Structures are given as C-alpha cells and as structure tokens.
Amino acid sequence: MSTTTLQQVLPLQTPSRAFALTQPLQNAFSLAARLLFVVMFLPAGISKLTGFAGTVGYISSVGLPLPALGAALALGVEIAGSIALLAGFGTRIAAVVLAAFTLAASVFFHAFWAVPAEQAFVTQLLFFKNIAIVGGLLALAAHGAGQWSVDGRRA
C-alpha cells in the first residue's frame, strides 16, 4: 500500500521572489505589526481608565451585566495586551486574548444586524474592521513576535 505525501500532492518549490525579498524584513514587519496594534489598543485602554464612568455607562447602555467589571476587564486587556505586544513578551497569548476581546466587543457593540437601517452601514463597517483586526491578531499569534522582542531573545 502506497501513501501519498503532501509533498507529492503540492510539490514545494524554491521560495518565490517575493519571499526572498521580504524574508530579510520579517523581524521589521513583526515589530511594525506589534506597534500598530499598540497604537490602537493602548489609547483605547487609557481612555477607558480616564473615562471609567463613561465606559461603564456605555456598557450599561447595551444591556450587559456587571458593566463596571466589564469596563475594568476591557481596560486591563487593552493596556496589559498593549504592553505585552510592545515588549514582545507573551506575544502569542496576548494576541489571542486581544483577538477574543475584539471579537466579543464587535458582537456586543457593533451588532449591525440589530440597529436601525440608518445606522447599519457604519456599524457594519466597524464590525468588519474589527474582524480584520482579529485576523491580524491571529496571524501575529501564529507567527510570533519575531527576533526583535523579549520572546525572540528567549527562543
């Protein structure tokens, strides 16, 4: 009985020209990805901290239970996750936690299917923007922080 390997079905070729061009930039791209996520999540977490009462009110407005706890958890995830990504420490875990947080926030706060028609377009845009962010975070979780990070130095 013969077995077919993945190599036989999809023969691996030499790296593409694009791969050859981007390989030396892999660590720079990983650092840039981490920093761009920090630019988004850290100010959001800080604004939840400095405007805690407003955040609690906003969470209450969508009918979620324990809004103060939710606000505290949200700002903790955003700030701690940002610090982890900035340092590249526990990057894979931080990226997965931020992805789960972003997905949950999208469902509860950008539910385009449950808003009046005049709000649906913008709400849907925000929802799918967040879904794209989740995709980027999952890619970061899959590929790691790169060598320019605490994780990379420990490897």
WODAKA-V571274 format. One record per residue. N is the residue number from 1. PHI is phi in whole degrees, 0 to 359 (none if undefined). PSI is psi in whole degrees, -180 to 180 (NA if undefined). Layout:
BEGIN
<<N,PHI,PSI> <N,PHI,PSI>>
END
This chain:
BEGIN
<<1,none,126> <2,260,145> <3,249,143> <4,263,130> <5,265,162> <6,299,-37> <7,301,-36> <8,286,-37> <9,285,-45> <10,236,83> <11,299,131> <12,283,134> <13,253,175> <14,296,152> <15,305,143> <16,291,165> <17,299,-40> <18,298,-42> <19,297,-44> <20,298,-35> <21,285,-35> <22,269,-18> <23,306,-46> <24,295,-18> <25,263,2> <26,305,-46> <27,293,-38> <28,294,-41> <29,296,-41> <30,297,-43> <31,296,-45> <32,300,-43> <33,300,-46> <34,298,-45> <35,295,-38> <36,293,-35> <37,293,-39> <38,298,-41> <39,301,-30> <40,273,-50> <41,281,-37> <42,296,-50> <43,299,-35> <44,296,-42> <45,294,-42> <46,295,-40> <47,293,-32> <48,292,-35> <49,290,-48> <50,284,-24> <51,243,47> <52,303,-45> <53,298,-41> <54,295,-38> <55,296,-43> <56,299,-43> <57,298,-41> <58,295,-43> <59,296,-40> <60,299,-36> <61,295,-22> <62,263,3> <63,83,16> <64,283,143> <65,285,158> <66,50,59> <67,297,-33> <68,294,-41> <69,295,-42> <70,299,-42> <71,295,-43> <72,297,-43> <73,295,-43> <74,298,-48> <75,292,-34> <76,296,-44> <77,297,-45> <78,292,-42> <79,285,-50> <80,296,-41> <81,298,-40> <82,296,-44> <83,297,-42> <84,298,-45> <85,293,-39> <86,301,-47> <87,280,-20> <88,71,40> <89,244,119> <90,65,34> <91,301,-45> <92,297,-44> <93,293,-47> <94,301,-42> <95,295,-40> <96,293,-42> <97,297,-45> <98,296,-36> <99,296,-45> <100,296,-43> <101,300,-47> <102,295,-40> <103,296,-46> <104,297,-45> <105,299,-37> <106,296,-44> <107,295,-42> <108,278,-33> <109,249,-9> <110,229,44> <111,283,80> <112,298,-23> <113,284,-10> <114,239,15> <115,247,162> <116,301,153> <117,306,-38> <118,290,-17> <119,259,-10> <120,296,-40> <121,298,-53> <122,295,-41> <123,296,-41> <124,294,-40> <125,300,-46> <126,296,-40> <127,300,-52> <128,287,-26> <129,298,-44> <130,294,-37> <131,297,-39> <132,296,-39> <133,297,-42> <134,302,-44> <135,300,-44> <136,296,-41> <137,295,-39> <138,292,-36> <139,296,-41> <140,297,-41> <141,297,-38> <142,289,-38> <143,262,-18> <144,84,-179> <145,280,-17> <146,86,176> <147,286,-23> <148,273,64> <149,197,166> <150,298,-44> <151,302,-43> <152,294,-35> <153,286,-28> <154,278,-18> <155,286,NA>>
END
